[in-house]
Amino acid sequence: MRQFSMPLTWLVCVCALPLSFAAESNPFAALAGSIGTTDLASNPEAKVAEGRICFAAQINGQPVKLAFDTGASSTVLFRDSARRLGLNVREMPRARMTDDGGPSMGRAESCMLNTIAGAKRIRPDVFNCEAFIPGNCDGILSWNELKDSIVEIDMSRNSLKVLDALPSDIGKYTPRKLVQAAWMLGFECRNGAETVRVGIDTGSPDGVWLNPRRWQNWCGAHRDSCQTLDCFSTSDDGMIVSEVARAKDIALGGLQLDDVPMRSFTTSEARALDGCDAVLGTFALTRLTVIFDARKGVVYTRPADPGPMAYSYNNLGAVFLPARGRDSGMVATVAPHSAAYDAGLRSGDVLVKVGGNTLGSFQSDPVKVIRNQCRQQAGTKVMLTVKRNGEKIDAEATLREPVAN
């Protein structure tokens, strides 16, 4: 779910800020003519950006661009887009997300939505989270709007299609029971006596999230496996620094995934996703082709045909966040057994320079600059200067990918 979420009891749409998705398809083009099946790999009406599936739609006959999100319980328009479309919005005081305490969530008047699945009348929710959605989208399309369709998601090919019928090779897929994992699309995986409930969140560029019990069990069986970190924020948890492991393979009931990043649920995710064992973000979905037929309550999965795509890990194994109560500086959290730790960096160090440049010299957001430095190719050397107990320390870290366990 990066770095933004609505209150988890109502709607979750998280877009992990530090993570990146490797695939980018054709540029988005204006909607022309009727809307039918969308193939992100060849149709200019859609694209994948930072792990989100974006495509063209219409509201009241006007073009919009929406991010398809199986982790969203309802369809959302951003305020500027609702204003551009001329929709009246009724404010809802149940959620407040602005600094001045004013209501930030509303509901638009009834309008006609035309998507790849056809036309239907909806009342979208309205709030602001544009900063967390790539590609200048106008809003978020909930998977609930496609419940009357057969939908194929193939992230390995950057493809989302609405199908007229199940494909002729459906016998190569494994049928699974479709369930709702809290607010999101999900399914059950069975392997003998074990039944694992798995959610799908196309609003997250992550690999696999595990519930706390499964995470602890996995880490206990794979010591020293968490060799890197990521950070993101949610409205419920605030800023989170999360351990990240690289799993050579992981079995979720009868579902097998190879070479994927993993993390644990956050506190609020664990609370809201009670009864859910794992969630698959869009990177994990590059290992699968998924077809869901909500009318019959079935999700079909099979391993993706193309070779595995590479994930962009934090190869430094440290994150730096703005210090609270200080005029400047970004404070380190360092993973044991990481490149940063081996270079002499420790949690609590205050970053002064990256690559010989002070933080104030960067033209863009220093958080993004540091994140990009951390995700350079393994073997790259990164020079950092930190301050510890008033003393400046120079360190040279040689980036390396986490070892798959």
C-alpha positions in Angstrom: 0.0 0.0 0.0 3.6 4.1 -0.5 3.5 6.1 1.5 0.0 7.3 1.8 -3.0 5.6 3.3 -6.5 6.7 4.2 -7.6 5.5 7.7 -7.5 1.7 7.3 -11.0 1.2 8.6 -12.3 3.1 5.6 -10.0 3.1 2.7 -6.4 2.3 2.1 -4.4 3.6 -0.8 -0.7 3.4 0.0 2.1 4.2 -2.5 5.4 3.3 -1.0 7.7 6.3 -1.5 11.1 4.7 -1.4 10.3 1.7 -3.6 10.7 1.8 -7.4 9.2 -0.4 -10.1 11.4 -1.3 -13.1 8.9 -1.4 -15.9 7.5 1.6 -17.8 5.3 1.2 -20.8 4.2 3.5 -23.6 3.4 7.2 -22.7 -0.2 8.0 -21.8 -2.2 9.6 -24.6 -5.6 11.3 -24.6 -8.7 9.1 -24.7 -10.1 8.8 -28.2 -13.3 6.9 -29.2 -14.9 4.2 -27.1 -13.1 2.4 -24.3 -12.6 -1.3 -24.6 -9.9 -3.8 -23.6 -6.7 -2.2 -22.4 -3.3 -3.7 -22.9 -0.7 -1.6 -21.1 2.1 -3.0 -23.2 0.7 -1.8 -26.6 -2.2 0.5 -26.0 -1.2 4.2 -25.5 -4.3 4.7 -23.3 -2.5 3.1 -20.3 0.8 2.6 -18.7 2.6 1.3 -15.6 4.4 3.9 -13.6 6.1 3.3 -10.2 4.2 0.1 -9.8 0.7 1.6 -10.5 -1.6 0.6 -13.4 -2.9 3.8 -15.0 -5.4 4.0 -17.9 -7.8 6.3 -19.6 -11.5 6.6 -18.6 -14.3 9.1 -18.9 -16.5 10.7 -16.3 -19.7 12.4 -17.7 -18.0 12.1 -21.1 -14.9 14.0 -20.0 -11.5 12.3 -20.2 -9.8 11.2 -16.9 -6.8 9.1 -16.0 -7.3 6.7 -13.2 -4.9 4.4 -11.2 -6.4 0.9 -10.9 -6.2 -0.2 -7.2 -7.3 -3.6 -5.9 -6.4 -2.3 -2.4 -9.0 0.5 -2.6 -12.5 -0.2 -1.3 -14.1 2.7 -3.3 -13.3 4.9 -6.3 -11.7 8.3 -5.6 -11.4 11.5 -7.5 -8.8 14.1 -6.4 -10.3 17.5 -5.5 -8.8 19.4 -8.5 -10.1 16.8 -10.8 -13.6 16.9 -9.3 -13.5 20.6 -9.7 -12.4 20.4 -13.3 -15.2 18.0 -14.0 -17.7 20.4 -12.5 -18.9 17.9 -9.9 -20.6 19.1 -6.7 -18.9 17.6 -3.6 -20.5 17.1 -0.2 -17.9 17.2 2.6 -17.7 14.2 5.0 -16.3 15.1 8.5 -15.4 11.5 9.4 -11.8 11.9 8.2 -9.6 14.9 8.6 -6.3 14.9 6.8 -5.4 18.6 6.4 -3.0 20.4 8.7 -5.6 23.1 9.5 -8.1 20.5 10.7 -10.6 21.2 8.0 -12.6 18.3 6.4 -10.5 16.7 3.7 -12.8 14.0 2.5 -16.0 14.4 0.5 -18.3 12.6 -1.8 -19.2 13.7 -5.3 -22.6 13.8 -6.9 -23.7 10.9 -9.0 -21.8 10.7 -12.3 -21.3 8.3 -15.2 -18.1 6.4 -15.2 -16.9 4.8 -18.5 -14.0 2.4 -18.1 -12.4 -0.5 -19.9 -15.2 -2.6 -18.4 -18.1 -0.4 -19.7 -20.3 2.3 -18.2 -21.9 2.6 -14.7 -23.1 5.3 -12.4 -21.1 6.0 -9.3 -20.6 8.5 -6.5 -16.9 8.8 -6.1 -15.2 9.8 -2.9 -13.1 13.0 -3.1 -9.9 13.8 -1.3 -6.3 14.9 -2.0 -3.4 12.4 -2.3 -2.0 13.4 -5.8 1.5 13.6 -4.4 1.4 9.8 -3.8 0.1 8.8 -7.3 2.5 9.0 -10.2 1.7 10.2 -13.7 -0.8 13.1 -12.9 -3.7 10.8 -12.4 -7.2 12.2 -11.7 -8.0 9.5 -9.1 -8.2 5.9 -8.2 -10.4 3.2 -9.6 -11.5 0.6 -7.1 -11.5 -3.1 -8.2 -15.1 -3.1 -7.0 -16.1 -1.3 -10.2 -14.9 -4.3 -12.2 -16.7 -7.0 -10.2 -19.0 -7.7 -13.2 -16.0 -8.4 -15.5 -13.3 -11.0 -16.0 -10.0 -9.2 -15.5 -6.5 -10.4 -16.3 -3.5 -8.7 -14.6 -0.1 -9.6 -16.0 2.5 -7.2 -14.5 5.3 -9.1 -16.2 4.0 -7.7 -19.5 2.6 -4.5 -18.1 -0.9 -5.7 -19.1 -4.4 -5.3 -17.7 -7.2 -6.6 -19.8 -11.0 -7.0 -19.5 -11.8 -10.4 -21.1 -15.0 -11.4 -22.9 -14.4 -15.0 -21.6 -11.8 -17.1 -19.8 -8.8 -17.8 -22.1 -8.6 -21.1 -23.9 -5.5 -22.1 -21.8 -7.3 -21.6 -18.5 -6.5 -25.3 -17.7 -2.9 -24.1 -17.1 -4.1 -21.9 -14.3 -4.8 -22.9 -10.7 -8.3 -21.9 -9.6 -8.6 -20.4 -6.1 -11.5 -19.1 -4.1 -11.9 -15.3 -4.4 -12.3 -13.6 -1.0 -12.1 -10.0 0.3 -9.1 -9.5 2.5 -10.6 -6.6 4.5 -11.1 -3.9 1.9 -9.0 -5.5 -0.9 -9.2 -8.2 -3.5 -7.9 -11.5 -2.2 -7.9 -15.2 -2.6 -7.3 -18.4 -0.7 -4.3 -20.8 -1.3 -4.7 -24.3 0.0 -1.9 -26.8 0.5 -3.1 -29.9 2.4 -4.5 -28.8 5.7 -3.2 -25.2 5.4 -5.3 -22.4 4.0 -3.6 -19.1 3.4 -5.5 -15.9 2.8 -3.7 -13.6 0.4 -4.6 -10.0 -0.6 -3.7 -8.2 -3.8 -2.8 -4.5 -3.7 -2.1 -3.0 -7.1 -1.8 0.3 -5.3 1.5 -0.8 -3.8 4.8 -1.4 -5.6 5.9 -3.8 -2.9 6.8 -7.4 -3.1 5.2 -9.5 -0.3 4.0 -8.3 3.1 3.5 -10.9 5.8 1.4 -10.7 8.9 3.5 -10.5 12.1 3.3 -14.2 13.0 4.5 -15.3 9.5 7.1 -12.6 9.4 8.6 -13.7 12.7 8.5 -17.3 11.7 10.3 -16.6 8.4 12.9 -14.4 10.0 13.5 -17.1 12.7 14.1 -19.7 10.1 16.4 -17.3 8.0 18.7 -15.6 10.4 20.5 -12.4 9.3 18.1 -12.3 6.3 17.0 -8.6 6.8 20.0 -6.9 5.3 18.3 -3.7 4.1 15.6 -1.2 5.0 12.9 0.9 3.4 10.8 3.8 4.8 7.3 5.1 4.0 4.5 6.8 5.8 0.8 6.2 6.3 -1.8 8.3 7.9 -2.3 5.7 10.7 1.3 4.7 11.4 3.2 7.9 10.5 6.7 7.4 9.2 7.8 3.8 9.1 11.2 2.3 8.8 10.8 -1.3 7.8 13.1 -4.2 7.6 13.2 -5.8 4.1 14.3 -9.3 3.3 15.0 -10.9 -0.1 13.3 -14.3 -0.3 14.8 -16.7 -2.8 11.4 -18.5 -2.7 8.4 -18.4 -0.4 5.4 -20.7 -0.3 2.0 -19.3 0.6 -0.1 -22.4 0.9 0.0 -23.8 -2.6 1.4 -20.6 -4.1 5.1 -20.4 -4.9 6.9 -17.1 -5.5 10.6 -16.8 -6.4 13.1 -14.0 -5.6 10.8 -11.3 -4.1 11.3 -8.6 -1.4 9.3 -9.1 1.8 8.4 -7.0 4.8 6.1 -7.2 7.7 2.6 -5.6 8.1 2.7 -2.3 9.8 0.8 -1.9 13.1 -2.3 -0.5 11.4 -2.1 -3.0 8.6 -2.0 -5.9 11.1 -5.0 -4.5 12.8 -7.0 -3.8 9.7 -6.0 -7.0 7.9 -6.8 -9.3 10.8 -7.2 -12.8 9.3 -5.1 -12.0 6.2 -1.8 -13.9 6.0 0.0 -12.0 3.2 -0.4 -9.3 0.6 1.0 -9.2 -2.9 2.1 -5.8 -4.3 2.7 -5.1 -7.9 6.3 -6.4 -7.9 5.2 -9.7 -6.5 2.6 -9.8 -9.2 5.4 -9.8 -11.9 5.9 -13.4 -10.8 2.3 -14.3 -11.7 -0.5 -13.9 -14.2 -3.8 -13.4 -12.3 -7.3 -13.6 -13.7 -10.2 -12.7 -11.4 -13.8 -13.5 -12.1 -15.7 -11.9 -9.3 -19.1 -13.0 -10.6 -18.1 -16.7 -10.1 -15.9 -16.0 -7.0 -12.7 -17.4 -8.6 -9.2 -16.1 -8.9 -6.9 -18.0 -11.4 -3.1 -17.9 -11.0 -0.2 -19.3 -12.9 3.6 -18.4 -13.0 4.4 -15.6 -15.4 6.0 -16.6 -18.6 8.8 -14.0 -19.0 12.0 -14.3 -16.9 11.9 -12.7 -13.5 12.2 -8.9 -13.4 14.8 -7.3 -11.2 13.8 -5.4 -8.0 15.4 -2.1 -7.1 16.6 -2.7 -3.5 18.1 -0.2 -1.1 21.7 -1.5 -1.7 23.1 0.7 1.0 21.0 -0.8 3.8 20.4 2.5 5.5 17.7 5.1 5.5 18.1 8.8 6.5 15.1 10.7 7.8 14.8 14.4 8.8 15.6 14.8 12.4 12.9 16.0 14.7 13.6 19.1 16.8 16.8 19.9 14.9 17.5 22.7 12.5 19.1 20.5 9.9 20.4 17.0 9.3 19.0 13.6 8.5 19.3 10.8 11.0 20.4 7.3 9.9 18.8 4.0 10.7 21.2 1.2 9.7 20.5 -2.5 9.1 23.0 -5.0 10.6 25.0 -7.0 8.0 24.4 -4.2 5.4 26.9 -2.3 3.2 26.3 0.8 5.4 27.1 -1.1 8.6 30.2 -2.6 7.1 31.3 0.9 6.1 31.1 2.1 9.7 27.7 3.8 9.7 25.5 3.4 12.8 21.9 4.2 13.6 21.7 7.7 15.0 24.5 9.1 12.8 23.5 12.5 11.3 24.1 12.8 7.6 26.3 15.8 6.5 27.4 15.0 2.9 26.6 12.5 0.2 29.2 12.1 -2.6 31.1 15.2 -1.2 28.0 17.4 -1.5 26.2 18.9 1.4 22.5 18.3 1.7 21.7 22.0 1.1 23.5 22.0 -2.3 20.9 19.6 -3.9 18.5 21.3 -6.3 15.9 18.6 -5.7 14.5 17.0 -2.5 17.5 15.5 -0.6 15.4 12.5 0.5 15.0 11.6 -3.2 18.6 12.2 -4.0 19.7 9.9 -1.1 17.2 7.3 -2.1 18.5 7.3 -5.6 22.1 7.0 -4.3 21.1 4.0 -2.2 19.6 2.2 -5.2 22.5 2.4 -7.6 24.0 -0.7 -9.0 25.7 -3.2 -6.7 29.4 -2.5 -6.6 29.0 1.3 -6.8 31.0 3.2 -4.1 29.1 5.9 -2.3 31.0 8.5 -0.1 29.1 9.7 3.0 30.0 12.1 5.8 28.2 11.8 9.0 28.3 13.4 12.4 28.5 11.2 15.6 28.8 12.8 19.0 30.0 16.0 17.5 32.7 14.3 15.4 32.6 14.1 11.6 33.2 10.7 10.1 33.9 9.9 6.5 32.7 6.5 5.2 32.9 4.8 1.8 30.2 2.2 1.3 30.3 -0.3 -1.5 26.7 -1.0 -2.5 25.5 -4.6 -2.6 22.2 -6.4 -3.1 20.7 -8.3 -0.2 21.5 -12.0 -0.4 18.5 -14.1 -1.3 17.5 -16.5 1.6 
